[in-house]
Structure formats: C-alpha cells, structure tokens
Amino acid sequence: TIAVPTTPVTLTRSGGTQTMQVTNFTLDGASTRLIVLGNVVTFHVGGTLNVNANQAPGYYSGTFNVVTNYP
C-alpha cells in the first residue's frame, strides 16, 4: 500500500520567511498495488499549491512523507 499526506505541507521561500501550502495530495492510481519481486514500481504524487495574494516570487521548498507498506 502507498499513503500520501492527509494534512497540509508548508513550503518556505529560500532566503525569506514567506510560505505557501500544498493540500489535497493525490496518488496516480490505486493505493494498493501488486509488486512482483525484483521489479521497480513507479508512482506519481500530486497536490494543490495554494498561492497567496501578492505571493513573493522565488524558490519554495518543503518535504513530505510517502509511506509504503510492503509485507
């Protein structure tokens, strides 16, 4: 199984204090997938970037966890 964040993630502007949030994370396809031993599994994660009024331009970064459970 693959789990994406369910709570907002804050991004902070490099060299500044301005922030934006990413919400509504999505996973392409089913959260439960069959993985054949020795194969590589690729998946994509998306979300909604909430840009504030008069948002300062720049490079924003943050981190979030994607949890996989492989029995």
Backbone hydrogen bonds, N-H to C=O, Kabsch-Sander energy under -0.5 kcal/mol:
donor,donor_aa,acceptor,acceptor_aa,energy
2,I,31,S,-2.2
3,A,67,V,-2.8
9,V,22,V,-2.2
11,L,20,M,-3.4
12,T,61,S,-2.5
13,R,18,Q,-2.8
14,S,59,Y,-3.5
16,G,13,R,-2.0
20,M,11,L,-2.0
21,Q,50,N,-0.9
22,V,9,V,-2.7
23,T,48,T,-2.4
26,T,46,G,-2.4
28,D,44,H,-2.2
29,G,27,L,-0.8
33,R,31,S,-0.5
35,I,33,R,-0.5
36,V,34,L,-0.6
39,N,36,V,-2.6
42,T,40,V,-0.5
46,G,26,T,-2.1
48,T,23,T,-3.4
49,L,47,G,-0.6
50,N,21,Q,-3.0
50,N,48,T,-0.7
51,V,49,L,-0.9
52,N,50,N,-0.5
55,Q,52,N,-1.4
60,Y,58,G,-0.6
61,S,12,T,-1.9
67,V,3,A,-2.4
69,N,1,T,-2.3
70,Y,68,T,-0.6
